[in-house]
Amino acid sequence: MERKPCGRHSQLASNDAAKITQCPCGTVHLHLSASGVSLRLSEEALKNVTRAMMTALDKVEEAEQAAIN
C-alpha cells in the first residue's frame, strides 16, 4: 500500500549539510545533502540521534585538538 504524504512540513533547521523538517503527524525528516540520504524519525529518535551525534562531534573535536597540541 502506498503511503500518503502527511501534509506541509515545517522547517526546523537547515544548513549546507542538512535540512530537518517536521510534518503535521509529528514525524521528523532529516535529509543529508552530501549523500542524499533521508531519514524519518520520531521525536524521541531525533533526541537520541542528536545526543549521539553531539557526543561523536565532541570526540572528533577533542582528537583534532590533541593533534594540534
N, C-alpha and C positions, 0 to 999 in steps of 0.2 A: 504494500500500500504506500502511496506517495504521501510524504508529509506536506502539509500546507504551511506557508510562512505565517508566523505569529503576528506580524504587523511591522509598523515602522520602528526602527531601532533608535535608541538614544545613544549618542556618543559619550562614552565615559572618559576616554583618553586616546590620544593619538600622537605619534611622532614618526620619524623616518623608519623606525624599526617595527612598529606595531600599531595596530588600531584595535581598540576594545570598545564594543558596543553591547547594549542590553536590549532585548526585545521585551514587549509588554508581559510575556509569560514568565519573565524572570531569568531566562537563560542568558548567560554572558557569552559573547562571541569574541574570541581572541584571534586576530589574523596577524601572522608573522610575515612581514613584507618580503624579506630576503628569500625565504623558501616557498612562500605561497601557501604555507600550512595554516589551516584554520581549525580552532578547537571550540567546541561548545561545552560550557562549564556551568554547573550550578553555582550559586553564590558561595556556598561552602567550599566547593572545589577551587574556586577562584582564590579564596582566602588561603587555602593550603598551598596552592601552586605559587602564589605570590610570596608566602613565607619561605618556601624552599628556594625560590629564585633570589630572594634577598640574602639568604644565608650563603648561597653559592657566589653571589657577587661580592660579599664581604671577604670570602676566602680568596677569590681571584685578586681582589684589590690588595689584600694582605701579602699575597705571593709577589705581586708586582712591586710593592713597596720594599719587601725583603730583597728582591733582586737589585733594586736601586741602591740600597744601603750596603 
